[in-house]
Amino acid sequence: MNQVKYIGGVKYNYHAGYYTSNKWFDNSRLVLQKWESGDNAPHTHVLYDIDTGEERFLCEGAEFPVVNGSRFYYTKGPSLFVGDINTAVTEELWRSEGGLPLSYAHVTNDGRYVGMKMSPPDETAALLVCDTHTGDCREIYRKRFREPFPAADHVMICPTDPNLLFFAHEGNTEYISNRLWAADGRNKTARCIAKQSLTPDGDLADCFGHEMWAPDGRGMYFVKYQVSLTQPKGICYVDLRTSEITLVASAFRYWHAGVSADGKKLVADTAPDWDTLSPGDVSEVICVDLERGTETLVARAASTWKHPCHPHPQFSPDADQICFTTRGEHGKVCVGIVKC
């Protein structure tokens, strides 16, 4: 394993956010969440230079920003904001009618469109696409699943097609038999894109989750969890056109899996045995080379197994470094940077 550089200390917590939202401005600077103490403590987001340790304020009280070029986007209450990385100047891009809360801002590769979720009082998920040039916003689909797991969540716009938004059927993974969905704004329809199998006794055999778009927008990476009743288990890829599922990595107890900007590598963390929390409080960070077919342990992250202390690893733009969230020696949440 390579040496890890840690961002954090005695006074402040630092968090690298969710792995599906790009936080890297360039190969040496990234956006981190920072707060002093307590789960509900006020937090800010800063641009942190991993070479110099310099940090600069960007925004406060927001959902984790997603970075695209020199801009960053985030939701805060009913508003979608856009900011300039270089100046830290932010402005409201769109505000929902009636003050309905927004979440899950994701942006297309070209920076032209932001996808997000709006949450009406009836607990449906309204999937929205906002044009970043004009500020126009349109709803492409609404969904509420049946009880006891009604939530449609984890909304992500396709990196290459603003008419496609992914969403997940959220809930207990042992009972969700239709986890992965894609909504199409061209005809306002949605379909389950990954078929999950049953055992001969009728139990759910395939437990899926923690998805991320492939950079070319042709498919999704996701994890078939260890609680699945059938082998093999690990990181999978589903082709949106054919719905064919391919297992791409299976050597570890995979939990979350992200993909490099060029689509050639994956970076993942590992989960414990949830019944016993064995092997303790350490999650492994793994680099998967898709071309070579290798799965390499690059770091270990101390974890409480509770948010925000999930590793959620993510590549730098050149895929030469990985950032991940861990627990520091002083008990604070901190960020690790490791070469890969």
Backbone hydrogen bonds, N-H to C=O, Kabsch-Sander energy under -0.5 kcal/mol:
donor,donor_aa,acceptor,acceptor_aa,energy
2,N,298,V,-0.8
5,K,337,I,-2.9
7,I,335,V,-3.2
8,G,6,Y,-0.6
9,G,12,Y,-0.9
13,N,35,W,-3.6
14,Y,333,V,-2.7
15,H,33,Q,-2.2
21,S,18,Y,-1.2
22,N,20,T,-0.7
25,F,29,R,-2.2
26,D,29,R,-1.6
30,L,48,Y,-2.0
31,V,23,K,-3.1
32,L,46,V,-2.6
33,Q,15,H,-2.7
34,K,44,T,-2.8
35,W,13,N,-1.7
36,E,42,P,-0.6
41,A,38,G,-1.2
44,T,34,K,-2.5
45,H,59,C,-3.0
46,V,32,L,-2.7
47,L,56,R,-3.0
48,Y,30,L,-3.1
48,Y,46,V,-0.7
49,D,54,E,-3.0
50,I,28,S,-2.7
50,I,48,Y,-0.7
53,G,49,D,-2.7
56,R,47,L,-1.8
58,L,45,H,-2.7
59,C,45,H,-1.3
61,G,43,H,-2.3
63,E,75,T,-2.6
66,V,73,Y,-2.5
67,V,22,N,-3.1
68,N,71,R,-3.0
71,R,68,N,-2.0
72,F,83,G,-2.0
73,Y,66,V,-2.4
74,Y,81,F,-1.8
76,K,79,S,-2.3
79,S,76,K,-1.6
80,L,94,W,-3.1
81,F,74,Y,-3.3
81,F,79,S,-0.5
82,V,91,E,-2.4
83,G,72,F,-2.8
84,D,89,V,-1.9
85,I,70,S,-3.2
85,I,83,G,-0.6
88,A,84,D,-3.0
91,E,82,V,-2.4
93,L,80,L,-3.3
94,W,80,L,-1.6
96,S,78,P,-2.7
99,G,96,S,-1.6
100,L,97,E,-0.6
102,L,77,G,-2.9
103,S,117,K,-2.0
106,H,115,G,-2.3
108,T,113,Y,-2.3
109,N,159,P,-2.9
111,G,108,T,-1.9
114,V,130,C,-2.4
115,G,106,H,-2.8
116,M,128,L,-1.9
117,K,103,S,-3.0
118,M,126,A,-2.7
119,S,101,P,-2.2
123,E,120,P,-1.6
125,A,143,K,-2.7
126,A,118,M,-2.7
126,A,124,T,-0.6
127,L,125,A,-0.6
127,L,141,Y,-3.1
128,L,116,M,-2.8
128,L,126,A,-0.5
129,V,138,R,-2.4
130,C,114,V,-3.1
131,D,136,D,-3.1
132,T,112,R,-3.1
132,T,130,C,-0.6
133,H,112,R,-0.5
135,G,131,D,-2.9
138,R,129,V,-2.4
140,I,127,L,-2.8
141,Y,127,L,-1.0
143,K,125,A,-1.8
145,F,150,P,-2.4
149,F,146,R,-1.1
153,D,151,A,-0.5
153,D,168,A,-2.8
156,M,166,F,-2.0
158,C,161,D,-0.6
158,C,164,L,-2.8
164,L,161,D,-1.9
165,L,163,N,-0.5
165,L,183,A,-2.2
166,F,156,M,-3.2
167,F,181,W,-1.9
168,A,153,D,-3.4
169,H,179,R,-2.4
170,E,151,A,-2.1
170,E,168,A,-1.0
175,Y,172,N,-2.3
176,I,172,N,-1.0
177,S,175,Y,-0.9
181,W,167,F,-1.9
182,A,191,R,-2.1
183,A,165,L,-3.1
184,D,189,T,-3.1
185,G,163,N,-3.4
185,G,183,A,-0.6
187,N,184,D,-0.8
188,K,184,D,-1.3
189,T,184,D,-1.2
191,R,182,A,-2.0
193,I,180,L,-1.9
194,A,180,L,-0.7
196,Q,177,S,-0.6
199,T,203,D,-2.8
202,G,199,T,-2.2
205,A,197,S,-2.5
206,D,197,S,-1.3
207,C,205,A,-0.6
208,F,206,D,-0.7
209,G,223,V,-1.2
212,M,221,Y,-2.2
214,A,219,G,-2.7
217,G,214,A,-2.2
220,M,238,V,-1.9
221,Y,212,M,-3.2
222,F,236,C,-2.2
223,V,209,G,-2.9
224,K,234,G,-3.4
225,Y,207,C,-2.5
225,Y,223,V,-0.8
228,S,225,Y,-1.6
229,L,205,A,-1.4
230,T,205,A,-1.1
234,G,224,K,-1.1
235,I,249,A,-2.1
236,C,222,F,-3.5
237,Y,246,T,-2.4
238,V,220,M,-2.5
239,D,244,E,-2.1
240,L,218,R,-2.3
240,L,238,V,-0.5
241,R,218,R,-0.5
243,S,239,D,-2.9
246,T,237,Y,-2.9
248,V,235,I,-3.1
249,A,235,I,-1.3
254,Y,252,F,-1.8
255,W,256,H,-0.5
255,W,269,D,-2.3
256,H,269,D,-0.5
258,G,267,V,-3.0
260,S,265,K,-2.7
263,G,260,S,-1.5
266,L,288,V,-2.7
267,V,258,G,-1.9
268,A,286,I,-2.6
269,D,256,H,-1.7
270,T,284,E,-0.8
271,A,253,R,-2.8
273,D,278,S,-3.0
274,W,272,P,-0.8
276,T,273,D,-0.8
277,L,273,D,-3.3
278,S,273,D,-0.6
280,G,277,L,-2.5
283,S,301,A,-3.2
285,V,299,A,-2.9
286,I,268,A,-3.1
286,I,284,E,-0.5
287,C,296,T,-2.9
288,V,266,L,-3.2
288,V,286,I,-0.5
289,D,287,C,-0.6
289,D,294,T,-2.0
290,L,264,K,-2.0
290,L,288,V,-0.8
291,E,264,K,-0.7
293,G,289,D,-2.0
294,T,289,D,-1.1
296,T,287,C,-2.9
298,V,285,V,-2.8
299,A,285,V,-1.3
301,A,283,S,-3.5
303,S,281,D,-3.4
304,T,309,C,-0.6
305,W,309,C,-0.8
309,C,306,K,-1.8
310,H,308,P,-1.3
314,Q,323,C,-2.0
316,S,321,Q,-2.3
319,A,316,S,-2.2
322,I,338,V,-2.4
323,C,314,Q,-2.5
324,F,336,G,-1.9
325,T,311,P,-2.3
326,T,334,C,-2.9
327,R,302,A,-0.8
328,G,332,K,-3.5
331,G,328,G,-1.9
334,C,326,T,-2.8
335,V,7,I,-2.2
336,G,324,F,-3.2
337,I,5,K,-2.5
338,V,322,I,-2.2
339,K,3,Q,-0.6
340,C,320,D,-2.1
